[in-house]
Amino acid sequence: MSMFGTLVDSLATSFTLRSGVERGYLFRARYRVKNVIGWSDYSPIGYILSAVKPSIPPQPIIVKASATNIAISILPSEDNGGTIITSY
């Protein structure tokens, strides 16, 4: 994993990283700011998971049905979006 930084001497209040981002990776980020007195200390490290919503799972399959019960099989999503799916 590479480490890199960007120095922007402006009044920008946001930054978007547009390259080198792949789903499923956990990124560490920190920042500091500059005013007329000088640079601040670095912020605490924040963690950002590059993920999106998982795909919709396939339609459930009826395994067994009776007058009072039904058993279904829930299949997993084909695309987890870059992170572990914890519940359905």
PDB file of N, CA, C and O in Angstrom:
ATOM      1  N   MET A   1       0.851  -1.180   0.000  1.00  0.00           N
ATOM      2  CA  MET A   1       0.000   0.000   0.000  1.00  0.00           C
ATOM      3  C   MET A   1       0.890   1.234   0.000  1.00  0.00           C
ATOM      4  O   MET A   1       1.838   1.334   0.779  1.00  0.00           O
ATOM      5  N   SER A   2       0.579   2.143  -0.857  1.00  0.00           N
ATOM      6  CA  SER A   2       1.406   3.344  -0.951  1.00  0.00           C
ATOM      7  C   SER A   2       0.888   4.427  -0.016  1.00  0.00           C
ATOM      8  O   SER A   2      -0.298   4.490   0.309  1.00  0.00           O
ATOM      9  N   MET A   3       1.807   5.266   0.400  1.00  0.00           N
ATOM     10  CA  MET A   3       1.470   6.418   1.233  1.00  0.00           C
ATOM     11  C   MET A   3       1.701   7.652   0.379  1.00  0.00           C
ATOM     12  O   MET A   3       2.695   7.728  -0.344  1.00  0.00           O
ATOM     13  N   PHE A   4       0.818   8.592   0.451  1.00  0.00           N
ATOM     14  CA  PHE A   4       0.989   9.800  -0.327  1.00  0.00           C
ATOM     15  C   PHE A   4       0.245  10.928   0.368  1.00  0.00           C
ATOM     16  O   PHE A   4      -0.546  10.693   1.280  1.00  0.00           O
ATOM     17  N   GLY A   5       0.499  12.122  -0.059  1.00  0.00           N
ATOM     18  CA  GLY A   5      -0.179  13.273   0.504  1.00  0.00           C
ATOM     19  C   GLY A   5      -0.323  14.355  -0.537  1.00  0.00           C
ATOM     20  O   GLY A   5       0.337  14.340  -1.576  1.00  0.00           O
ATOM     21  N   THR A   6      -1.186  15.279  -0.245  1.00  0.00           N
ATOM     22  CA  THR A   6      -1.427  16.386  -1.150  1.00  0.00           C
ATOM     23  C   THR A   6      -1.400  17.669  -0.350  1.00  0.00           C
ATOM     24  O   THR A   6      -2.087  17.788   0.665  1.00  0.00           O
ATOM     25  N   LEU A   7      -0.626  18.612  -0.788  1.00  0.00           N
ATOM     26  CA  LEU A   7      -0.556  19.922  -0.150  1.00  0.00           C
ATOM     27  C   LEU A   7      -1.323  20.905  -1.012  1.00  0.00           C
ATOM     28  O   LEU A   7      -1.002  21.115  -2.182  1.00  0.00           O
ATOM     29  N   VAL A   8      -2.340  21.503  -0.417  1.00  0.00           N
ATOM     30  CA  VAL A   8      -3.153  22.477  -1.141  1.00  0.00           C
ATOM     31  C   VAL A   8      -3.132  23.757  -0.322  1.00  0.00           C
ATOM     32  O   VAL A   8      -3.648  23.791   0.795  1.00  0.00           O
ATOM     33  N   ASP A   9      -2.551  24.788  -0.859  1.00  0.00           N
ATOM     34  CA  ASP A   9      -2.461  26.073  -0.163  1.00  0.00           C
ATOM     35  C   ASP A   9      -3.631  26.946  -0.626  1.00  0.00           C
ATOM     36  O   ASP A   9      -3.447  27.895  -1.388  1.00  0.00           O
ATOM     37  N   SER A  10      -4.828  26.612  -0.155  1.00  0.00           N
ATOM     38  CA  SER A  10      -6.024  27.342  -0.575  1.00  0.00           C
ATOM     39  C   SER A  10      -7.029  27.346   0.574  1.00  0.00           C
ATOM     40  O   SER A  10      -6.746  26.836   1.658  1.00  0.00           O
ATOM     41  N   LEU A  11      -8.180  27.913   0.334  1.00  0.00           N
ATOM     42  CA  LEU A  11      -9.240  27.938   1.332  1.00  0.00           C
ATOM     43  C   LEU A  11     -10.237  26.805   1.127  1.00  0.00           C
ATOM     44  O   LEU A  11     -11.358  26.868   1.632  1.00  0.00           O
ATOM     45  N   ALA A  12      -9.844  25.778   0.395  1.00  0.00           N
ATOM     46  CA  ALA A  12     -10.733  24.646   0.134  1.00  0.00           C
ATOM     47  C   ALA A  12     -11.132  23.971   1.442  1.00  0.00           C
ATOM     48  O   ALA A  12     -10.315  23.826   2.352  1.00  0.00           O
ATOM     49  N   THR A  13     -12.388  23.561   1.526  1.00  0.00           N
ATOM     50  CA  THR A  13     -12.874  22.868   2.725  1.00  0.00           C
ATOM     51  C   THR A  13     -13.175  21.405   2.458  1.00  0.00           C
ATOM     52  O   THR A  13     -13.713  20.719   3.327  1.00  0.00           O
ATOM     53  N   SER A  14     -12.834  20.905   1.254  1.00  0.00           N
ATOM     54  CA  SER A  14     -13.030  19.495   0.958  1.00  0.00           C
ATOM     55  C   SER A  14     -11.972  19.050  -0.060  1.00  0.00           C
ATOM     56  O   SER A  14     -11.359  19.865  -0.749  1.00  0.00           O
ATOM     57  N   PHE A  15     -11.783  17.744  -0.127  1.00  0.00           N
ATOM     58  CA  PHE A  15     -10.829  17.165  -1.060  1.00  0.00           C
ATOM     59  C   PHE A  15     -11.385  15.824  -1.509  1.00  0.00           C
ATOM     60  O   PHE A  15     -11.849  15.039  -0.681  1.00  0.00           O
ATOM     61  N   THR A  16     -11.344  15.553  -2.798  1.00  0.00           N
ATOM     62  CA  THR A  16     -11.815  14.287  -3.341  1.00  0.00           C
ATOM     63  C   THR A  16     -10.654  13.564  -3.995  1.00  0.00           C
ATOM     64  O   THR A  16      -9.998  14.097  -4.890  1.00  0.00           O
ATOM     65  N   LEU A  17     -10.410  12.358  -3.544  1.00  0.00           N
ATOM     66  CA  LEU A  17      -9.376  11.512  -4.130  1.00  0.00           C
ATOM     67  C   LEU A  17     -10.001  10.772  -5.293  1.00  0.00           C
ATOM     68  O   LEU A  17     -10.932   9.992  -5.092  1.00  0.00           O
ATOM     69  N   ARG A  18      -9.517  10.994  -6.502  1.00  0.00           N
ATOM     70  CA  ARG A  18     -10.160  10.460  -7.697  1.00  0.00           C
ATOM     71  C   ARG A  18      -9.411   9.295  -8.342  1.00  0.00           C
ATOM     72  O   ARG A  18      -9.930   8.694  -9.283  1.00  0.00           O
ATOM     73  N   SER A  19      -8.228   8.962  -7.876  1.00  0.00           N
ATOM     74  CA  SER A  19      -7.512   7.843  -8.484  1.00  0.00           C
ATOM     75  C   SER A  19      -6.899   6.988  -7.385  1.00  0.00           C
ATOM     76  O   SER A  19      -6.633   7.473  -6.285  1.00  0.00           O
ATOM     77  N   GLY A  20      -6.678   5.729  -7.685  1.00  0.00           N
ATOM     78  CA  GLY A  20      -6.059   4.823  -6.729  1.00  0.00           C
ATOM     79  C   GLY A  20      -7.010   4.279  -5.685  1.00  0.00           C
ATOM     80  O   GLY A  20      -6.566   3.666  -4.714  1.00  0.00           O
ATOM     81  N   VAL A  21      -8.318   4.488  -5.858  1.00  0.00           N
ATOM     82  CA  VAL A  21      -9.298   4.002  -4.885  1.00  0.00           C
ATOM     83  C   VAL A  21      -9.969   2.755  -5.448  1.00  0.00           C
ATOM     84  O   VAL A  21     -10.564   2.798  -6.525  1.00  0.00           O
ATOM     85  N   GLU A  22      -9.873   1.646  -4.719  1.00  0.00           N
ATOM     86  CA  GLU A  22     -10.524   0.406  -5.117  1.00  0.00           C
ATOM     87  C   GLU A  22     -11.479  -0.016  -4.008  1.00  0.00           C
ATOM     88  O   GLU A  22     -11.224   0.214  -2.826  1.00  0.00           O
ATOM     89  N   ARG A  23     -12.575  -0.634  -4.411  1.00  0.00           N
ATOM     90  CA  ARG A  23     -13.549  -1.096  -3.413  1.00  0.00           C
ATOM     91  C   ARG A  23     -12.932  -2.131  -2.496  1.00  0.00           C
ATOM     92  O   ARG A  23     -12.096  -2.936  -2.907  1.00  0.00           O
ATOM     93  N   GLY A  24     -13.360  -2.094  -1.249  1.00  0.00           N
ATOM     94  CA  GLY A  24     -12.929  -3.088  -0.279  1.00  0.00           C
ATOM     95  C   GLY A  24     -11.676  -2.712   0.489  1.00  0.00           C
ATOM     96  O   GLY A  24     -11.226  -3.491   1.330  1.00  0.00           O
ATOM     97  N   TYR A  25     -11.099  -1.551   0.234  1.00  0.00           N
ATOM     98  CA  TYR A  25      -9.896  -1.131   0.937  1.00  0.00           C
ATOM     99  C   TYR A  25     -10.238  -0.155   2.056  1.00  0.00           C
ATOM    100  O   TYR A  25     -11.158   0.653   1.933  1.00  0.00           O
ATOM    101  N   LEU A  26      -9.497  -0.241   3.131  1.00  0.00           N
ATOM    102  CA  LEU A  26      -9.641   0.677   4.254  1.00  0.00           C
ATOM    103  C   LEU A  26      -8.510   1.693   4.160  1.00  0.00           C
ATOM    104  O   LEU A  26      -7.334   1.330   4.173  1.00  0.00           O
ATOM    105  N   PHE A  27      -8.872   2.957   4.065  1.00  0.00           N
ATOM    106  CA  PHE A  27      -7.895   4.027   3.948  1.00  0.00           C
ATOM    107  C   PHE A  27      -7.785   4.785   5.254  1.00  0.00           C
ATOM    108  O   PHE A  27      -8.776   4.972   5.960  1.00  0.00           O
ATOM    109  N   ARG A  28      -6.584   5.219   5.570  1.00  0.00           N
ATOM    110  CA  ARG A  28      -6.359   6.098   6.714  1.00  0.00           C
ATOM    111  C   ARG A  28      -6.207   7.512   6.183  1.00  0.00           C
ATOM    112  O   ARG A  28      -5.574   7.730   5.150  1.00  0.00           O
ATOM    113  N   ALA A  29      -6.784   8.465   6.885  1.00  0.00           N
ATOM    114  CA  ALA A  29      -6.690   9.853   6.431  1.00  0.00           C
ATOM    115  C   ALA A  29      -6.497  10.767   7.637  1.00  0.00           C
ATOM    116  O   ALA A  29      -7.023  10.519   8.722  1.00  0.00           O
ATOM    117  N   ARG A  30      -5.733  11.822   7.417  1.00  0.00           N
ATOM    118  CA  ARG A  30      -5.581  12.872   8.417  1.00  0.00           C
ATOM    119  C   ARG A  30      -5.318  14.180   7.685  1.00  0.00           C
ATOM    120  O   ARG A  30      -4.985  14.179   6.500  1.00  0.00           O
ATOM    121  N   TYR A  31      -5.465  15.270   8.376  1.00  0.00           N
ATOM    122  CA  TYR A  31      -5.290  16.559   7.724  1.00  0.00           C
ATOM    123  C   TYR A  31      -4.724  17.564   8.713  1.00  0.00           C
ATOM    124  O   TYR A  31      -4.673  17.318   9.918  1.00  0.00           O
ATOM    125  N   ARG A  32      -4.311  18.677   8.187  1.00  0.00           N
ATOM    126  CA  ARG A  32      -3.926  19.821   9.000  1.00  0.00           C
ATOM    127  C   ARG A  32      -4.298  21.073   8.225  1.00  0.00           C
ATOM    128  O   ARG A  32      -4.492  21.033   7.010  1.00  0.00           O
ATOM    129  N   VAL A  33      -4.394  22.158   8.926  1.00  0.00           N
ATOM    130  CA  VAL A  33      -4.825  23.400   8.277  1.00  0.00           C
ATOM    131  C   VAL A  33      -3.800  24.497   8.516  1.00  0.00           C
ATOM    132  O   VAL A  33      -2.964  24.415   9.416  1.00  0.00           O
ATOM    133  N   LYS A  34      -3.892  25.528   7.680  1.00  0.00           N
ATOM    134  CA  LYS A  34      -2.948  26.634   7.763  1.00  0.00           C
ATOM    135  C   LYS A  34      -3.725  27.945   7.837  1.00  0.00           C
ATOM    136  O   LYS A  34      -4.691  28.149   7.101  1.00  0.00           O
ATOM    137  N   ASN A  35      -3.297  28.817   8.721  1.00  0.00           N
ATOM    138  CA  ASN A  35      -3.844  30.171   8.755  1.00  0.00           C
ATOM    139  C   ASN A  35      -2.675  31.151   8.794  1.00  0.00           C
ATOM    140  O   ASN A  35      -1.538  30.758   8.532  1.00  0.00           O
ATOM    141  N   VAL A  36      -2.929  32.418   9.115  1.00  0.00           N
ATOM    142  CA  VAL A  36      -1.858  33.416   9.082  1.00  0.00           C
ATOM    143  C   VAL A  36      -0.772  33.132  10.119  1.00  0.00           C
ATOM    144  O   VAL A  36       0.355  33.607   9.972  1.00  0.00           O
ATOM    145  N   ILE A  37      -1.085  32.381  11.144  1.00  0.00           N
ATOM    146  CA  ILE A  37      -0.097  32.054  12.182  1.00  0.00           C
ATOM    147  C   ILE A  37       0.787  30.882  11.759  1.00  0.00           C
ATOM    148  O   ILE A  37       1.942  30.788  12.175  1.00  0.00           O
ATOM    149  N   GLY A  38       0.241  29.990  10.932  1.00  0.00           N
ATOM    150  CA  GLY A  38       1.017  28.833  10.478  1.00  0.00           C
ATOM    151  C   GLY A  38       0.173  27.573  10.413  1.00  0.00           C
ATOM    152  O   GLY A  38      -1.057  27.626  10.409  1.00  0.00           O
ATOM    153  N   TRP A  39       0.858  26.441  10.363  1.00  0.00           N
ATOM    154  CA  TRP A  39       0.200  25.143  10.237  1.00  0.00           C
ATOM    155  C   TRP A  39      -0.256  24.622  11.592  1.00  0.00           C
ATOM    156  O   TRP A  39       0.423  24.822  12.599  1.00  0.00           O
ATOM    157  N   SER A  40      -1.407  23.953  11.617  1.00  0.00           N
ATOM    158  CA  SER A  40      -1.880  23.276  12.831  1.00  0.00           C
ATOM    159  C   SER A  40      -1.164  21.934  12.954  1.00  0.00           C
ATOM    160  O   SER A  40      -0.431  21.530  12.052  1.00  0.00           O
ATOM    161  N   ASP A  41      -1.380  21.246  14.075  1.00  0.00           N
ATOM    162  CA  ASP A  41      -0.942  19.863  14.197  1.00  0.00           C
ATOM    163  C   ASP A  41      -1.846  19.010  13.305  1.00  0.00           C
ATOM    164  O   ASP A  41      -2.912  19.458  12.883  1.00  0.00           O
ATOM    165  N   TYR A  42      -1.411  17.777  13.022  1.00  0.00           N
ATOM    166  CA  TYR A  42      -2.244  16.870  12.244  1.00  0.00           C
ATOM    167  C   TYR A  42      -3.452  16.427  13.065  1.00  0.00           C
ATOM    168  O   TYR A  42      -3.378  16.314  14.289  1.00  0.00           O
ATOM    169  N   SER A  43      -4.550  16.180  12.384  1.00  0.00           N
ATOM    170  CA  SER A  43      -5.755  15.665  13.021  1.00  0.00           C
ATOM    171  C   SER A  43      -5.506  14.223  13.463  1.00  0.00           C
ATOM    172  O   SER A  43      -4.532  13.602  13.036  1.00  0.00           O
ATOM    173  N   PRO A  44      -6.389  13.684  14.323  1.00  0.00           N
ATOM    174  CA  PRO A  44      -6.326  12.244  14.581  1.00  0.00           C
ATOM    175  C   PRO A  44      -6.591  11.495  13.274  1.00  0.00           C
ATOM    176  O   PRO A  44      -7.228  12.033  12.368  1.00  0.00           O
ATOM    177  N   ILE A  45      -6.110  10.272  13.176  1.00  0.00           N
ATOM    178  CA  ILE A  45      -6.318   9.474  11.969  1.00  0.00           C
ATOM    179  C   ILE A  45      -7.765   9.013  11.915  1.00  0.00           C
ATOM    180  O   ILE A  45      -8.312   8.516  12.899  1.00  0.00           O
ATOM    181  N   GLY A  46      -8.374   9.183  10.753  1.00  0.00           N
ATOM    182  CA  GLY A  46      -9.724   8.675  10.503  1.00  0.00           C
ATOM    183  C   GLY A  46      -9.635   7.529   9.520  1.00  0.00           C
ATOM    184  O   GLY A  46      -8.718   7.477   8.701  1.00  0.00           O
ATOM    185  N   TYR A  47     -10.575   6.618   9.595  1.00  0.00           N
ATOM    186  CA  TYR A  47     -10.574   5.455   8.708  1.00  0.00           C
ATOM    187  C   TYR A  47     -11.777   5.523   7.779  1.00  0.00           C
ATOM    188  O   TYR A  47     -12.899   5.770   8.221  1.00  0.00           O
ATOM    189  N   ILE A  48     -11.538   5.304   6.489  1.00  0.00           N
ATOM    190  CA  ILE A  48     -12.566   5.401   5.470  1.00  0.00           C
ATOM    191  C   ILE A  48     -12.581   4.100   4.677  1.00  0.00           C
ATOM    192  O   ILE A  48     -11.576   3.729   4.070  1.00  0.00           O
ATOM    193  N   LEU A  49     -13.715   3.407   4.681  1.00  0.00           N
ATOM    194  CA  LEU A  49     -13.854   2.172   3.914  1.00  0.00           C
ATOM    195  C   LEU A  49     -14.423   2.514   2.546  1.00  0.00           C
ATOM    196  O   LEU A  49     -15.482   3.135   2.447  1.00  0.00           O
ATOM    197  N   SER A  50     -13.724   2.113   1.497  1.00  0.00           N
ATOM    198  CA  SER A  50     -14.213   2.379   0.146  1.00  0.00           C
ATOM    199  C   SER A  50     -15.166   1.255  -0.252  1.00  0.00           C
ATOM    200  O   SER A  50     -14.741   0.182  -0.679  1.00  0.00           O
ATOM    201  N   ALA A  51     -16.459   1.523  -0.103  1.00  0.00           N
ATOM    202  CA  ALA A  51     -17.486   0.524  -0.390  1.00  0.00           C
ATOM    203  C   ALA A  51     -18.749   1.216  -0.879  1.00  0.00           C
ATOM    204  O   ALA A  51     -18.936   2.415  -0.671  1.00  0.00           O
ATOM    205  N   VAL A  52     -19.600   0.456  -1.522  1.00  0.00           N
ATOM    206  CA  VAL A  52     -20.900   0.926  -1.984  1.00  0.00           C
ATOM    207  C   VAL A  52     -21.959  -0.055  -1.494  1.00  0.00           C
ATOM    208  O   VAL A  52     -21.631  -1.106  -0.944  1.00  0.00           O
ATOM    209  N   LYS A  53     -23.225   0.289  -1.695  1.00  0.00           N
ATOM    210  CA  LYS A  53     -24.291  -0.630  -1.300  1.00  0.00           C
ATOM    211  C   LYS A  53     -24.145  -1.934  -2.067  1.00  0.00           C
ATOM    212  O   LYS A  53     -23.816  -1.920  -3.253  1.00  0.00           O
ATOM    213  N   PRO A  54     -24.389  -3.075  -1.396  1.00  0.00           N
ATOM    214  CA  PRO A  54     -24.329  -4.351  -2.114  1.00  0.00           C
ATOM    215  C   PRO A  54     -25.480  -4.460  -3.107  1.00  0.00           C
ATOM    216  O   PRO A  54     -26.475  -3.743  -3.007  1.00  0.00           O
ATOM    217  N   SER A  55     -25.327  -5.366  -4.063  1.00  0.00           N
ATOM    218  CA  SER A  55     -26.403  -5.587  -5.031  1.00  0.00           C
ATOM    219  C   SER A  55     -27.585  -6.262  -4.339  1.00  0.00           C
ATOM    220  O   SER A  55     -27.436  -6.884  -3.287  1.00  0.00           O
ATOM    221  N   ILE A  56     -28.742  -6.128  -4.942  1.00  0.00           N
ATOM    222  CA  ILE A  56     -29.952  -6.761  -4.406  1.00  0.00           C
ATOM    223  C   ILE A  56     -29.786  -8.266  -4.511  1.00  0.00           C
ATOM    224  O   ILE A  56     -29.404  -8.769  -5.567  1.00  0.00           O
ATOM    225  N   PRO A  57     -30.070  -9.007  -3.420  1.00  0.00           N
ATOM    226  CA  PRO A  57     -29.928 -10.469  -3.516  1.00  0.00           C
ATOM    227  C   PRO A  57     -30.977 -11.062  -4.459  1.00  0.00           C
ATOM    228  O   PRO A  57     -32.009 -10.442  -4.717  1.00  0.00           O
ATOM    229  N   PRO A  58     -30.709 -12.257  -4.966  1.00  0.00           N
ATOM    230  CA  PRO A  58     -31.691 -12.911  -5.831  1.00  0.00           C
ATOM    231  C   PRO A  58     -32.990 -13.190  -5.065  1.00  0.00           C
ATOM    232  O   PRO A  58     -33.016 -13.180  -3.834  1.00  0.00           O
ATOM    233  N   GLN A  59     -34.047 -13.433  -5.809  1.00  0.00           N
ATOM    234  CA  GLN A  59     -35.337 -13.738  -5.204  1.00  0.00           C
ATOM    235  C   GLN A  59     -35.208 -14.996  -4.340  1.00  0.00           C
ATOM    236  O   GLN A  59     -34.548 -15.950  -4.750  1.00  0.00           O
ATOM    237  N   PRO A  60     -35.832 -15.016  -3.140  1.00  0.00           N
ATOM    238  CA  PRO A  60     -35.779 -16.217  -2.295  1.00  0.00           C
ATOM    239  C   PRO A  60     -36.410 -17.417  -3.010  1.00  0.00           C
ATOM    240  O   PRO A  60     -37.286 -17.268  -3.862  1.00  0.00           O
ATOM    241  N   ILE A  61     -35.941 -18.596  -2.639  1.00  0.00           N
ATOM    242  CA  ILE A  61     -36.447 -19.843  -3.223  1.00  0.00           C
ATOM    243  C   ILE A  61     -37.286 -20.560  -2.176  1.00  0.00           C
ATOM    244  O   ILE A  61     -36.838 -20.751  -1.046  1.00  0.00           O
ATOM    245  N   ILE A  62     -38.502 -20.958  -2.543  1.00  0.00           N
ATOM    246  CA  ILE A  62     -39.343 -21.720  -1.613  1.00  0.00           C
ATOM    247  C   ILE A  62     -38.807 -23.148  -1.576  1.00  0.00           C
ATOM    248  O   ILE A  62     -38.743 -23.831  -2.598  1.00  0.00           O
ATOM    249  N   VAL A  63     -38.420 -23.585  -0.371  1.00  0.00           N
ATOM    250  CA  VAL A  63     -37.865 -24.919  -0.189  1.00  0.00           C
ATOM    251  C   VAL A  63     -38.973 -25.903   0.159  1.00  0.00           C
ATOM    252  O   VAL A  63     -39.027 -27.013  -0.371  1.00  0.00           O
ATOM    253  N   LYS A  64     -39.858 -25.475   1.061  1.00  0.00           N
ATOM    254  CA  LYS A  64     -40.924 -26.359   1.533  1.00  0.00           C
ATOM    255  C   LYS A  64     -42.063 -25.483   2.031  1.00  0.00           C
ATOM    256  O   LYS A  64     -41.831 -24.446   2.653  1.00  0.00           O
ATOM    257  N   ALA A  65     -43.290 -25.901   1.758  1.00  0.00           N
ATOM    258  CA  ALA A  65     -44.444 -25.141   2.230  1.00  0.00           C
ATOM    259  C   ALA A  65     -45.549 -26.083   2.651  1.00  0.00           C
ATOM    260  O   ALA A  65     -45.759 -27.136   2.050  1.00  0.00           O
ATOM    261  N   SER A  66     -46.251 -25.683   3.694  1.00  0.00           N
ATOM    262  CA  SER A  66     -47.435 -26.421   4.151  1.00  0.00           C
ATOM    263  C   SER A  66     -48.519 -25.400   4.456  1.00  0.00           C
ATOM    264  O   SER A  66     -48.344 -24.211   4.186  1.00  0.00           O
ATOM    265  N   ALA A  67     -49.628 -25.848   5.012  1.00  0.00           N
ATOM    266  CA  ALA A  67     -50.727 -24.935   5.336  1.00  0.00           C
ATOM    267  C   ALA A  67     -50.332 -23.957   6.443  1.00  0.00           C
ATOM    268  O   ALA A  67     -50.924 -22.882   6.547  1.00  0.00           O
ATOM    269  N   THR A  68     -49.342 -24.308   7.275  1.00  0.00           N
ATOM    270  CA  THR A  68     -48.985 -23.455   8.418  1.00  0.00           C
ATOM    271  C   THR A  68     -47.539 -22.966   8.414  1.00  0.00           C
ATOM    272  O   THR A  68     -47.197 -22.061   9.175  1.00  0.00           O
ATOM    273  N   ASN A  69     -46.696 -23.539   7.584  1.00  0.00           N
ATOM    274  CA  ASN A  69     -45.275 -23.169   7.579  1.00  0.00           C
ATOM    275  C   ASN A  69     -44.758 -22.984   6.157  1.00  0.00           C
ATOM    276  O   ASN A  69     -45.288 -23.534   5.191  1.00  0.00           O
ATOM    277  N   ILE A  70     -43.712 -22.193   6.076  1.00  0.00           N
ATOM    278  CA  ILE A  70     -43.019 -22.037   4.799  1.00  0.00           C
ATOM    279  C   ILE A  70     -41.523 -21.949   5.087  1.00  0.00           C
ATOM    280  O   ILE A  70     -41.113 -21.249   6.013  1.00  0.00           O
ATOM    281  N   ALA A  71     -40.722 -22.635   4.323  1.00  0.00           N
ATOM    282  CA  ALA A  71     -39.267 -22.572   4.454  1.00  0.00           C
ATOM    283  C   ALA A  71     -38.718 -22.005   3.149  1.00  0.00           C
ATOM    284  O   ALA A  71     -39.058 -22.470   2.061  1.00  0.00           O
ATOM    285  N   ILE A  72     -37.871 -21.000   3.278  1.00  0.00           N
ATOM    286  CA  ILE A  72     -37.279 -20.387   2.093  1.00  0.00           C
ATOM    287  C   ILE A  72     -35.757 -20.416   2.203  1.00  0.00           C
ATOM    288  O   ILE A  72     -35.194 -20.521   3.292  1.00  0.00           O
ATOM    289  N   SER A  73     -35.120 -20.322   1.061  1.00  0.00           N
ATOM    290  CA  SER A  73     -33.669 -20.222   1.004  1.00  0.00           C
ATOM    291  C   SER A  73     -33.323 -18.836   0.478  1.00  0.00           C
ATOM    292  O   SER A  73     -33.759 -18.444  -0.604  1.00  0.00           O
ATOM    293  N   ILE A  74     -32.534 -18.098   1.259  1.00  0.00           N
ATOM    294  CA  ILE A  74     -32.109 -16.763   0.854  1.00  0.00           C
ATOM    295  C   ILE A  74     -30.682 -16.869   0.335  1.00  0.00           C
ATOM    296  O   ILE A  74     -29.771 -17.259   1.065  1.00  0.00           O
ATOM    297  N   LEU A  75     -30.500 -16.521  -0.921  1.00  0.00           N
ATOM    298  CA  LEU A  75     -29.183 -16.606  -1.545  1.00  0.00           C
ATOM    299  C   LEU A  75     -28.420 -15.296  -1.309  1.00  0.00           C
ATOM    300  O   LEU A  75     -29.033 -14.235  -1.194  1.00  0.00           O
ATOM    301  N   PRO A  76     -27.098 -15.367  -1.238  1.00  0.00           N
ATOM    302  CA  PRO A  76     -26.318 -14.144  -1.023  1.00  0.00           C
ATOM    303  C   PRO A  76     -26.298 -13.249  -2.259  1.00  0.00           C
ATOM    304  O   PRO A  76     -26.507 -13.711  -3.380  1.00  0.00           O
ATOM    305  N   SER A  77     -26.044 -11.977  -2.037  1.00  0.00           N
ATOM    306  CA  SER A  77     -25.892 -11.022  -3.138  1.00  0.00           C
ATOM    307  C   SER A  77     -24.695 -11.423  -3.986  1.00  0.00           C
ATOM    308  O   SER A  77     -23.720 -11.975  -3.476  1.00  0.00           O
ATOM    309  N   GLU A  78     -24.772 -11.145  -5.275  1.00  0.00           N
ATOM    310  CA  GLU A  78     -23.661 -11.465  -6.165  1.00  0.00           C
ATOM    311  C   GLU A  78     -22.494 -10.498  -5.988  1.00  0.00           C
ATOM    312  O   GLU A  78     -21.349 -10.857  -6.263  1.00  0.00           O
ATOM    313  N   ASP A  79     -22.770  -9.285  -5.536  1.00  0.00           N
ATOM    314  CA  ASP A  79     -21.729  -8.271  -5.351  1.00  0.00           C
ATOM    315  C   ASP A  79     -21.889  -7.667  -3.963  1.00  0.00           C
ATOM    316  O   ASP A  79     -22.908  -7.039  -3.674  1.00  0.00           O
ATOM    317  N   ASN A  80     -20.891  -7.853  -3.100  1.00  0.00           N
ATOM    318  CA  ASN A  80     -20.995  -7.360  -1.731  1.00  0.00           C
ATOM    319  C   ASN A  80     -20.684  -5.868  -1.590  1.00  0.00           C
ATOM    320  O   ASN A  80     -20.784  -5.326  -0.489  1.00  0.00           O
ATOM    321  N   GLY A  81     -20.317  -5.205  -2.661  1.00  0.00           N
ATOM    322  CA  GLY A  81     -20.073  -3.769  -2.630  1.00  0.00           C
ATOM    323  C   GLY A  81     -18.726  -3.378  -2.051  1.00  0.00           C
ATOM    324  O   GLY A  81     -18.430  -2.190  -1.930  1.00  0.00           O
ATOM    325  N   GLY A  82     -17.906  -4.352  -1.692  1.00  0.00           N
ATOM    326  CA  GLY A  82     -16.589  -4.049  -1.167  1.00  0.00           C
ATOM    327  C   GLY A  82     -16.436  -4.301   0.323  1.00  0.00           C
ATOM    328  O   GLY A  82     -15.384  -4.007   0.890  1.00  0.00           O
ATOM    329  N   THR A  83     -17.460  -4.839   0.965  1.00  0.00           N
ATOM    330  CA  THR A  83     -17.360  -5.145   2.389  1.00  0.00           C
ATOM    331  C   THR A  83     -18.211  -6.363   2.724  1.00  0.00           C
ATOM    332  O   THR A  83     -19.015  -6.803   1.902  1.00  0.00           O
ATOM    333  N   ILE A  84     -18.046  -6.900   3.902  1.00  0.00           N
ATOM    334  CA  ILE A  84     -18.782  -8.097   4.319  1.00  0.00           C
ATOM    335  C   ILE A  84     -20.241  -7.747   4.554  1.00  0.00           C
ATOM    336  O   ILE A  84     -20.541  -6.741   5.197  1.00  0.00           O
ATOM    337  N   ILE A  85     -21.153  -8.568   4.039  1.00  0.00           N
ATOM    338  CA  ILE A  85     -22.581  -8.403   4.303  1.00  0.00           C
ATOM    339  C   ILE A  85     -22.859  -9.066   5.651  1.00  0.00           C
ATOM    340  O   ILE A  85     -22.573 -10.249   5.837  1.00  0.00           O
ATOM    341  N   THR A  86     -23.414  -8.304   6.585  1.00  0.00           N
ATOM    342  CA  THR A  86     -23.586  -8.809   7.953  1.00  0.00           C
ATOM    343  C   THR A  86     -24.980  -9.345   8.240  1.00  0.00           C
ATOM    344  O   THR A  86     -25.161 -10.104   9.193  1.00  0.00           O
ATOM    345  N   SER A  87     -25.969  -8.967   7.436  1.00  0.00           N
ATOM    346  CA  SER A  87     -27.318  -9.496   7.669  1.00  0.00           C
ATOM    347  C   SER A  87     -28.179  -9.290   6.433  1.00  0.00           C
ATOM    348  O   SER A  87     -27.882  -8.462   5.572  1.00  0.00           O
ATOM    349  N   TYR A  88     -29.251 -10.067   6.372  1.00  0.00           N
ATOM    350  CA  TYR A  88     -30.245  -9.957   5.308  1.00  0.00           C
ATOM    351  C   TYR A  88     -31.581  -9.686   5.940  1.00  0.00           C
ATOM    352  O   TYR A  88     -32.581  -9.553   5.236  1.00  0.00           O
TER     353      TYR A  88
END
